Amino acid sequence: MAGIRALQKRMARLEDAGKPRPSPFAILYGSFDAWVEQEVLPGGESGALAADDMVEVVAALRRWDATRIWQN
C-alpha cells in the first residue's frame, strides 16, 4: 500500500512539473500590467523612479515576462 501512495505522489509531482509556472509578476501582482500600474507609474510620477530609464527597464522586463525566462 505504501508503494502505491509513493507512486501517486511521484505522479503528482511529474504532472505539476509539466504545468507552466506563473511569472513572479503574476504571483505578486496578478499580472505584469498590474505591477506597472501599482509600482512603476506612481514611482515615476512621484520622482522616486527615473521615468526615462523606467521605459527601458519595463520594456526589458516585459520581454523577460513574455519569454518566461524564469522557467529556465
C-alpha positions as CSV (number, residue, x, y, z in Angstrom):
1,M,0.0,0.0,0.0
2,A,2.9,2.4,0.8
3,G,4.3,1.7,-2.7
4,I,1.0,2.9,-4.3
5,R,1.0,6.1,-2.3
6,A,4.6,6.8,-3.2
7,L,3.8,6.2,-6.8
8,Q,0.8,8.6,-6.6
9,K,2.9,11.3,-5.0
10,R,5.6,10.9,-7.7
11,M,3.0,11.1,-10.5
12,A,1.5,14.3,-9.0
13,R,5.0,15.8,-8.9
14,L,5.6,14.9,-12.5
15,E,2.2,16.3,-13.6
16,D,2.9,19.6,-11.7
17,A,6.3,19.8,-13.3
18,G,4.7,19.8,-16.7
19,K,2.4,22.7,-15.9
20,P,3.5,26.3,-16.8
21,R,4.5,28.2,-13.7
22,P,3.1,31.7,-13.3
23,S,5.6,34.6,-13.5
24,P,6.8,36.4,-10.4
25,F,4.8,39.4,-11.5
26,A,1.6,37.2,-11.7
27,I,2.3,35.7,-8.3
28,L,2.9,39.1,-6.6
29,Y,0.6,41.5,-8.5
30,G,-1.7,39.4,-10.6
31,S,-0.1,40.4,-13.9
32,F,2.7,42.4,-15.4
33,D,0.5,45.3,-16.3
34,A,-0.8,45.4,-12.7
35,W,2.7,45.8,-11.5
36,V,3.4,48.6,-13.9
37,E,0.2,50.4,-12.7
38,Q,0.8,49.8,-9.0
39,E,4.5,50.3,-8.7
40,V,6.1,51.9,-11.8
41,L,3.7,54.6,-12.7
42,P,3.3,56.0,-9.2
43,G,7.0,55.8,-8.7
44,G,7.7,57.7,-11.9
45,E,5.1,60.4,-11.1
46,S,6.5,60.9,-7.6
47,G,10.0,61.1,-8.8
48,A,11.2,58.1,-6.9
49,L,12.0,56.4,-10.2
50,A,13.6,57.9,-13.2
51,A,10.8,58.0,-15.8
52,D,13.0,57.9,-18.9
53,D,15.1,55.0,-17.6
54,M,12.0,53.1,-16.4
55,V,10.7,52.9,-20.0
56,E,13.7,50.8,-21.0
57,V,13.5,48.8,-17.8
58,V,9.8,48.0,-18.2
59,A,10.4,47.0,-21.9
60,A,13.2,44.6,-20.9
61,L,11.2,43.1,-18.0
62,R,8.1,42.8,-20.3
63,R,10.3,40.7,-22.8
64,W,11.6,38.7,-19.8
65,D,8.0,38.0,-18.7
66,A,6.8,37.2,-22.3
67,T,9.6,34.7,-22.9
68,R,9.1,33.1,-19.5
69,I,12.8,33.1,-18.8
70,W,12.3,32.4,-15.1
71,Q,11.4,28.8,-16.1
72,N,14.8,28.0,-17.4
